[in-house]
Amino acid sequence: MTESATILVIRQIRRIICIITVLFSGVTGFAQSSENCELTNDIFTEASAVDCAQVAEVECTQVVEVECTQVSNNYRCSAQEDGTPPPKSDPEKPAEEQGHTIPATDSLGVFSMFTNLPTDWYNWSKQTFTVDNIPLITALGVMTAAMVVSDYELWQPARKIYAKSKFVRDVSDRFVDVGDGKFQFGLAIGFGLYGAIFSDKLALRTASQVTEVILACGTVVQILKHVTGRESPFTATTRTGNWTLFPNQIEYHKRVPHFDAFPSGHIATAMATMIVISENYPKQKWIKYIGYPAVALVGVGLTTTSIHWVSDFPLGLALGYSFGMLVAHRYDSAGEQKVSTSVPSIGFSSLSDGTPTMQFTWKW
């Protein structure tokens, strides 16, 4: 047998061993906790007769110098054209911190902000309305109900301060504007222009996602407003505002403030936008330090100006947070949503042991 024929036989034997190893791993479930060589169209990717057998700590046995690069939850063997191994990457670090560009799966289109909306609504409902979230949703309802009872007592002092202080009026009015949508669309335009001028894909993605999250979250907020029909404080006919479930829509549009208090769209929009921007730029810690206080001041302004009751905020914050995380992490590896450990647990969250909860604490 010639030398070339021998090499060919050895390659085939290695290929068969690799296939058997992966099939065995799939049957036993071992592949769920460790990685295997990637199978593409029933043929394993090779780099000059690379032996892709699994070993401890998930390393590819090297015949030539190679590295295992992660693809979703699997590893494949690869080598650079010059035969030298590419630099190791840390899967624990976000792409931005390793100097990576936007992943290839991030197929951002001009109209993605619109075409993604049906998927956003579907994924949000699928993630939200689950058995595991029943305690969380119940807690949110109880919290809102408790605030409704004390809404009048919480609103009156804020209203009086607004009436007496010009400074409070000016600050409150400005922060109310921050949550009305125009400010958010302005941010999206700014990111878009920067991305177009400097060919910055991350800025373009942020611009698209800010627009997308406003539309996705805002639609759900408007549906809830048209269903609950709660009076705003400045139009209230009762101490905590009258609720008209499923109000007449013609009457609704004639007297909008009499029906559109719950939940707060301003607070939801502000929260969603801040989440999208901060999650796209995780190394810019100052965004969170400025963003969360700004969202809180939007809530203060809405209360002092008598536009919203305090009980309108919990659901608005939860909607903004959940939609923001959903949209910002659309292209995460394996489709799983990453939760930054440096963001405050506002909205849908969980304890370290996995117990569902809603937290209003910062984790810096």
One Martini backbone bead per residue (centre of mass of N, CA, C, O) as a GRO file, in nm:
protein
  364
    1MET     BB    1   0.096   0.036   0.023
    2THR     BB    2   0.078   0.346  -0.008
    3GLU     BB    3   0.117   0.643   0.155
    4SER     BB    4  -0.143   0.787   0.057
    5ALA     BB    5  -0.334   0.551   0.125
    6THR     BB    6  -0.276   0.547   0.428
    7ILE     BB    7  -0.369   0.832   0.494
    8LEU     BB    8  -0.661   0.791   0.397
    9VAL     BB    9  -0.735   0.569   0.598
   10ILE     BB   10  -0.680   0.731   0.855
   11ARG     BB   11  -0.889   0.948   0.804
   12GLN     BB   12  -1.136   0.760   0.800
   13ILE     BB   13  -1.102   0.649   1.084
   14ARG     BB   14  -1.124   0.923   1.232
   15ARG     BB   15  -1.403   0.992   1.129
   16ILE     BB   16  -1.550   0.749   1.253
   17ILE     BB   17  -1.475   0.807   1.547
   18CYS     BB   18  -1.608   1.084   1.563
   19ILE     BB   19  -1.896   0.997   1.496
   20ILE     BB   20  -1.930   0.791   1.727
   21THR     BB   21  -1.881   0.992   1.958
   22VAL     BB   22  -2.119   1.184   1.895
   23LEU     BB   23  -2.349   0.978   1.898
   24PHE     BB   24  -2.302   0.886   2.189
   25SER     BB   25  -2.339   1.164   2.317
   26GLY     BB   26  -2.636   1.203   2.224
   27VAL     BB   27  -2.759   0.952   2.368
   28THR     BB   28  -2.644   1.021   2.670
   29GLY     BB   29  -2.627   1.355   2.696
   30PHE     BB   30  -2.330   1.467   2.693
   31ALA     BB   31  -2.369   1.712   2.488
   32GLN     BB   32  -2.505   1.910   2.701
   33SER     BB   33  -2.215   1.944   2.881
   34SER     BB   34  -2.055   1.908   2.612
   35GLU     BB   35  -1.845   1.926   2.341
   36ASN     BB   36  -1.837   1.899   1.977
   37CYS     BB   37  -1.787   1.820   1.674
   38GLU     BB   38  -1.883   1.957   1.383
   39LEU     BB   39  -2.176   1.884   1.189
   40THR     BB   40  -2.178   1.907   0.822
   41ASN     BB   41  -2.346   1.731   0.613
   42ASP     BB   42  -2.208   1.465   0.749
   43ILE     BB   43  -1.938   1.644   0.775
   44PHE     BB   44  -1.636   1.699   0.908
   45THR     BB   45  -1.443   1.947   1.001
   46GLU     BB   46  -1.122   2.006   0.865
   47ALA     BB   47  -0.749   2.037   0.942
   48SER     BB   48  -0.541   1.849   0.828
   49ALA     BB   49  -0.629   1.589   0.979
   50VAL     BB   50  -0.822   1.634   1.219
   51ASP     BB   51  -0.873   1.532   1.545
   52CYS     BB   52  -1.216   1.540   1.693
   53ALA     BB   53  -1.185   1.434   1.966
   54GLN     BB   54  -1.288   1.397   2.277
   55VAL     BB   55  -1.187   1.575   2.571
   56ALA     BB   56  -1.088   1.708   2.833
   57GLU     BB   57  -1.205   2.034   2.840
   58VAL     BB   58  -1.261   2.064   2.545
   59GLU     BB   59  -1.042   1.943   2.323
   60CYS     BB   60  -0.861   1.931   2.031
   61THR     BB   61  -0.693   1.709   1.878
   62GLN     BB   62  -0.364   1.764   1.751
   63VAL     BB   63  -0.196   1.749   1.439
   64VAL     BB   64  -0.242   2.033   1.402
   65GLU     BB   65  -0.271   2.358   1.457
   66VAL     BB   66  -0.544   2.432   1.673
   67GLU     BB   67  -0.888   2.534   1.744
   68CYS     BB   68  -1.169   2.577   1.946
   69THR     BB   69  -1.466   2.695   1.817
   70GLN     BB   70  -1.754   2.851   1.902
   71VAL     BB   71  -2.086   2.709   1.821
   72SER     BB   72  -2.278   2.783   2.029
   73ASN     BB   73  -2.258   2.457   2.193
   74ASN     BB   74  -2.025   2.405   1.991
   75TYR     BB   75  -1.735   2.251   1.846
   76ARG     BB   76  -1.463   2.332   1.622
   77CYS     BB   77  -1.217   2.265   1.400
   78SER     BB   78  -0.943   2.501   1.343
   79ALA     BB   79  -0.737   2.674   1.094
   80GLN     BB   80  -0.514   2.850   0.968
   81GLU     BB   81  -0.360   2.888   0.666
   82ASP     BB   82  -0.063   2.894   0.815
   83GLY     BB   83  -0.113   2.683   1.076
   84THR     BB   84  -0.192   2.878   1.294
   85PRO     BB   85  -0.333   2.957   1.577
   86PRO     BB   86  -0.574   3.124   1.682
   87PRO     BB   87  -0.685   3.323   1.905
   88LYS     BB   88  -0.811   3.308   2.199
   89SER     BB   89  -1.138   3.290   2.331
   90ASP     BB   90  -1.380   3.431   2.554
   91PRO     BB   91  -1.704   3.322   2.621
   92GLU     BB   92  -1.762   3.519   2.875
   93LYS     BB   93  -1.722   3.747   2.682
   94PRO     BB   94  -1.808   3.995   2.512
   95ALA     BB   95  -1.750   4.102   2.198
   96GLU     BB   96  -1.664   4.394   2.265
   97GLU     BB   97  -1.424   4.310   2.466
   98GLN     BB   98  -1.272   4.145   2.211
   99GLY     BB   99  -1.315   4.311   1.932
  100HIS     BB  100  -1.566   4.235   1.799
  101THR     BB  101  -1.796   4.197   1.578
  102ILE     BB  102  -2.078   4.155   1.449
  103PRO     BB  103  -2.246   3.896   1.408
  104ALA     BB  104  -2.361   3.712   1.139
  105THR     BB  105  -2.658   3.679   1.266
  106ASP     BB  106  -2.677   3.997   1.230
  107SER     BB  107  -2.934   4.061   1.006
  108LEU     BB  108  -2.951   4.374   0.926
  109GLY     BB  109  -3.218   4.568   0.823
  110VAL     BB  110  -3.396   4.835   0.727
  111PHE     BB  111  -3.684   4.672   0.829
  112SER     BB  112  -3.642   4.521   1.106
  113MET     BB  113  -3.809   4.705   1.305
  114PHE     BB  114  -4.077   4.578   1.167
  115THR     BB  115  -4.038   4.264   1.105
  116ASN     BB  116  -3.986   4.190   1.422
  117LEU     BB  117  -4.253   4.237   1.578
  118PRO     BB  118  -4.407   3.965   1.578
  119THR     BB  119  -4.177   3.815   1.724
  120ASP     BB  120  -4.173   3.985   1.979
  121TRP     BB  121  -4.462   3.925   2.076
  122TYR     BB  122  -4.435   3.622   2.086
  123ASN     BB  123  -4.185   3.597   2.275
  124TRP     BB  124  -4.300   3.759   2.509
  125SER     BB  125  -4.547   3.578   2.568
  126LYS     BB  126  -4.384   3.315   2.604
  127GLN     BB  127  -4.201   3.424   2.846
  128THR     BB  128  -4.430   3.535   3.040
  129PHE     BB  129  -4.666   3.305   3.002
  130THR     BB  130  -4.586   3.115   3.267
  131VAL     BB  131  -4.566   2.913   3.532
  132ASP     BB  132  -4.305   3.043   3.659
  133ASN     BB  133  -4.452   3.349   3.647
  134ILE     BB  134  -4.689   3.356   3.846
  135PRO     BB  135  -4.560   3.486   4.100
  136LEU     BB  136  -4.473   3.746   3.955
  137ILE     BB  137  -4.749   3.841   3.851
  138THR     BB  138  -4.882   3.845   4.126
  139ALA     BB  139  -4.693   4.051   4.260
  140LEU     BB  140  -4.756   4.279   4.061
  141GLY     BB  141  -5.059   4.295   4.128
  142VAL     BB  142  -5.032   4.351   4.432
  143MET     BB  143  -4.863   4.607   4.411
  144THR     BB  144  -5.065   4.771   4.245
  145ALA     BB  145  -5.306   4.753   4.440
  146ALA     BB  146  -5.163   4.890   4.682
  147MET     BB  147  -5.117   5.161   4.528
  148VAL     BB  148  -5.407   5.237   4.462
  149VAL     BB  149  -5.498   5.288   4.755
  150SER     BB  150  -5.246   5.525   4.782
  151ASP     BB  151  -5.250   5.737   4.548
  152TYR     BB  152  -5.361   6.000   4.666
  153GLU     BB  153  -5.141   6.035   4.893
  154LEU     BB  154  -4.903   6.045   4.681
  155TRP     BB  155  -5.003   6.283   4.491
  156GLN     BB  156  -5.059   6.545   4.659
  157PRO     BB  157  -4.769   6.637   4.738
  158ALA     BB  158  -4.668   6.657   4.444
  159ARG     BB  159  -4.873   6.869   4.346
  160LYS     BB  160  -4.793   7.096   4.548
  161ILE     BB  161  -4.498   7.128   4.465
  162TYR     BB  162  -4.556   7.206   4.171
  163ALA     BB  163  -4.725   7.467   4.242
  164LYS     BB  164  -4.485   7.618   4.414
  165SER     BB  165  -4.246   7.527   4.210
  166LYS     BB  166  -4.065   7.620   3.937
  167PHE     BB  167  -3.840   7.412   3.934
  168VAL     BB  168  -4.021   7.162   3.943
  169ARG     BB  169  -4.174   7.226   3.685
  170ASP     BB  170  -3.935   7.228   3.488
  171VAL     BB  171  -3.822   6.945   3.548
  172SER     BB  172  -4.080   6.781   3.505
  173ASP     BB  173  -4.136   6.863   3.209
  174ARG     BB  174  -3.870   6.753   3.091
  175PHE     BB  175  -3.906   6.449   3.185
  176VAL     BB  176  -4.165   6.398   3.035
  177ASP     BB  177  -4.036   6.433   2.750
  178VAL     BB  178  -3.845   6.181   2.772
  179GLY     BB  179  -4.122   5.977   2.755
  180ASP     BB  180  -4.284   6.056   2.463
  181GLY     BB  181  -4.072   5.945   2.211
  182LYS     BB  182  -3.916   6.174   2.075
  183PHE     BB  183  -3.650   6.132   2.219
  184GLN     BB  184  -3.603   5.838   2.119
  185PHE     BB  185  -3.606   5.899   1.815
  186GLY     BB  186  -3.366   6.091   1.833
  187LEU     BB  187  -3.162   5.876   1.920
  188ALA     BB  188  -3.194   5.695   1.674
  189ILE     BB  189  -3.098   5.906   1.469
  190GLY     BB  190  -2.819   5.948   1.591
  191PHE     BB  191  -2.716   5.658   1.561
  192GLY     BB  192  -2.768   5.636   1.255
  193LEU     BB  193  -2.582   5.863   1.158
  194TYR     BB  194  -2.323   5.759   1.284
  195GLY     BB  195  -2.325   5.481   1.143
  196ALA     BB  196  -2.324   5.591   0.849
  197ILE     BB  197  -2.067   5.773   0.858
  198PHE     BB  198  -1.874   5.540   1.031
  199SER     BB  199  -1.951   5.241   0.991
  200ASP     BB  200  -2.142   5.156   1.250
  201LYS     BB  201  -2.306   4.872   1.338
  202LEU     BB  202  -2.385   4.920   1.635
  203ALA     BB  203  -2.533   5.190   1.592
  204LEU     BB  204  -2.740   5.079   1.389
  205ARG     BB  205  -2.861   4.868   1.576
  206THR     BB  206  -2.951   5.061   1.799
  207ALA     BB  207  -3.143   5.227   1.627
  208SER     BB  208  -3.329   4.992   1.549
  209GLN     BB  209  -3.397   4.893   1.844
  210VAL     BB  210  -3.525   5.148   1.952
  211THR     BB  211  -3.758   5.152   1.753
  212GLU     BB  212  -3.861   4.867   1.807
  213VAL     BB  213  -3.923   4.892   2.118
  214ILE     BB  214  -4.130   5.118   2.097
  215LEU     BB  215  -4.333   4.960   1.919
  216ALA     BB  216  -4.365   4.699   2.082
  217CYS     BB  217  -4.430   4.820   2.364
  218GLY     BB  218  -4.643   5.039   2.280
  219THR     BB  219  -4.863   4.846   2.182
  220VAL     BB  220  -4.920   4.706   2.452
  221VAL     BB  221  -4.988   4.959   2.610
  222GLN     BB  222  -5.232   5.049   2.433
  223ILE     BB  223  -5.406   4.804   2.481
  224LEU     BB  224  -5.429   4.840   2.790
  225LYS     BB  225  -5.555   5.120   2.786
  226HIS     BB  226  -5.813   5.028   2.610
  227VAL     BB  227  -5.905   4.832   2.850
  228THR     BB  228  -5.893   4.995   3.134
  229GLY     BB  229  -5.973   5.303   3.151
  230ARG     BB  230  -5.801   5.524   3.313
  231GLU     BB  231  -5.775   5.794   3.503
  232SER     BB  232  -5.629   6.075   3.542
  233PRO     BB  233  -5.567   6.286   3.795
  234PHE     BB  234  -5.669   6.562   3.641
  235THR     BB  235  -5.961   6.383   3.573
  236ALA     BB  236  -6.066   6.285   3.831
  237THR     BB  237  -6.377   6.145   3.995
  238THR     BB  238  -6.186   6.003   4.195
  239ARG     BB  239  -5.938   5.938   4.413
  240THR     BB  240  -5.813   5.696   4.192
  241GLY     BB  241  -5.975   5.669   3.957
  242ASN     BB  242  -6.152   5.567   3.697
  243TRP     BB  243  -6.271   5.250   3.570
  244THR     BB  244  -6.309   5.152   3.211
  245LEU     BB  245  -6.385   4.876   3.078
  246PHE     BB  246  -6.396   4.877   2.762
  247PRO     BB  247  -6.419   5.138   2.614
  248ASN     BB  248  -6.537   5.358   2.415
  249GLN     BB  249  -6.353   5.449   2.137
  250ILE     BB  250  -6.475   5.720   2.069
  251GLU     BB  251  -6.457   5.836   2.355
  252TYR     BB  252  -6.160   5.796   2.397
  253HIS     BB  253  -6.065   5.998   2.159
  254LYS     BB  254  -6.210   6.249   2.287
  255ARG     BB  255  -6.101   6.148   2.607
  256VAL     BB  256  -5.810   6.037   2.681
  257PRO     BB  257  -5.740   6.114   2.993
  258HIS     BB  258  -5.996   5.927   3.092
  259PHE     BB  259  -5.829   5.630   2.980
  260ASP     BB  260  -5.471   5.643   2.972
  261ALA     BB  261  -5.303   5.568   3.246
  262PHE     BB  262  -5.309   5.244   3.207
  263PRO     BB  263  -5.018   5.226   3.165
  264SER     BB  264  -4.709   5.370   3.148
  265GLY     BB  265  -4.556   5.483   2.858
  266HIS     BB  266  -4.324   5.659   2.949
  267ILE     BB  267  -4.176   5.451   3.136
  268ALA     BB  268  -4.150   5.225   2.926
  269THR     BB  269  -3.985   5.381   2.712
  270ALA     BB  270  -3.747   5.465   2.889
  271MET     BB  271  -3.660   5.182   2.980
  272ALA     BB  272  -3.624   5.041   2.704
  273THR     BB  273  -3.410   5.234   2.589
  274MET     BB  274  -3.196   5.203   2.810
  275ILE     BB  275  -3.155   4.899   2.779
  276VAL     BB  276  -3.061   4.888   2.486
  277ILE     BB  277  -2.813   5.073   2.512
  278SER     BB  278  -2.666   4.932   2.756
  279GLU     BB  279  -2.650   4.645   2.614
  280ASN     BB  280  -2.477   4.749   2.363
  281TYR     BB  281  -2.290   4.914   2.599
  282PRO     BB  282  -2.139   4.755   2.856
  283LYS     BB  283  -1.871   4.938   2.902
  284GLN     BB  284  -2.075   5.185   2.955
  285LYS     BB  285  -2.151   5.252   3.273
  286TRP     BB  286  -2.279   5.546   3.265
  287ILE     BB  287  -2.554   5.477   3.145
  288LYS     BB  288  -2.678   5.361   3.409
  289TYR     BB  289  -2.618   5.601   3.605
  290ILE     BB  290  -2.811   5.783   3.427
  291GLY     BB  291  -3.064   5.617   3.337
  292TYR     BB  292  -3.213   5.535   3.602
  293PRO     BB  293  -3.255   5.818   3.722
  294ALA     BB  294  -3.412   5.921   3.474
  295VAL     BB  295  -3.650   5.728   3.502
  296ALA     BB  296  -3.730   5.822   3.785
  297LEU     BB  297  -3.783   6.124   3.697
  298VAL     BB  298  -4.013   6.060   3.512
  299GLY     BB  299  -4.200   5.962   3.738
  300VAL     BB  300  -4.202   6.223   3.900
  301GLY     BB  301  -4.314   6.405   3.674
  302LEU     BB  302  -4.584   6.246   3.632
  303THR     BB  303  -4.685   6.306   3.923
  304THR     BB  304  -4.661   6.620   3.951
  305THR     BB  305  -4.839   6.664   3.672
  306SER     BB  306  -5.091   6.456   3.683
  307ILE     BB  307  -5.072   6.208   3.469
  308HIS     BB  308  -4.985   5.997   3.700
  309TRP     BB  309  -4.988   5.725   3.884
  310VAL     BB  310  -4.796   5.521   4.073
  311SER     BB  311  -4.950   5.248   3.978
  312ASP     BB  312  -4.851   5.281   3.666
  313PHE     BB  313  -4.538   5.177   3.687
  314PRO     BB  314  -4.475   4.873   3.727
  315LEU     BB  315  -4.578   4.773   3.449
  316GLY     BB  316  -4.409   4.966   3.278
  317LEU     BB  317  -4.132   4.862   3.373
  318ALA     BB  318  -4.170   4.566   3.293
  319LEU     BB  319  -4.214   4.614   2.992
  320GLY     BB  320  -3.952   4.768   2.930
  321TYR     BB  321  -3.751   4.556   3.028
  322SER     BB  322  -3.842   4.304   2.866
  323PHE     BB  323  -3.824   4.430   2.582
  324GLY     BB  324  -3.533   4.528   2.597
  325MET     BB  325  -3.399   4.248   2.636
  326LEU     BB  326  -3.519   4.109   2.390
  327VAL     BB  327  -3.404   4.301   2.167
  328ALA     BB  328  -3.098   4.321   2.253
  329HIS     BB  329  -3.091   3.973   2.252
  330ARG     BB  330  -3.158   3.845   1.972
  331TYR     BB  331  -2.830   3.759   1.891
  332ASP     BB  332  -2.772   3.551   2.077
  333SER     BB  333  -2.646   3.278   2.172
  334ALA     BB  334  -2.880   3.032   2.110
  335GLY     BB  335  -3.118   3.247   2.182
  336GLU     BB  336  -3.020   3.359   2.450
  337GLN     BB  337  -3.075   3.554   2.730
  338LYS     BB  338  -2.888   3.799   2.860
  339VAL     BB  339  -2.785   3.896   3.194
  340SER     BB  340  -2.676   4.155   3.342
  341THR     BB  341  -2.499   4.207   3.648
  342SER     BB  342  -2.519   4.548   3.632
  343VAL     BB  343  -2.819   4.548   3.656
  344PRO     BB  344  -3.116   4.615   3.761
  345SER     BB  345  -3.388   4.449   3.929
  346ILE     BB  346  -3.624   4.534   3.696
  347GLY     BB  347  -3.871   4.328   3.686
  348PHE     BB  348  -3.779   4.061   3.529
  349SER     BB  349  -3.659   3.806   3.752
  350SER     BB  350  -3.408   3.641   3.973
  351LEU     BB  351  -3.273   3.439   4.173
  352SER     BB  352  -2.996   3.243   4.225
  353ASP     BB  353  -3.201   2.975   4.240
  354GLY     BB  354  -3.451   3.063   4.023
  355THR     BB  355  -3.650   3.235   4.164
  356PRO     BB  356  -3.907   3.415   4.104
  357THR     BB  357  -3.889   3.783   4.068
  358MET     BB  358  -3.914   4.120   4.202
  359GLN     BB  359  -3.681   4.388   4.166
  360PHE     BB  360  -3.555   4.711   4.339
  361THR     BB  361  -3.239   4.666   4.279
  362TRP     BB  362  -2.902   4.728   4.273
  363LYS     BB  363  -2.623   4.589   4.060
  364TRP     BB  364  -2.285   4.701   4.059
   0.00000   0.00000   0.00000
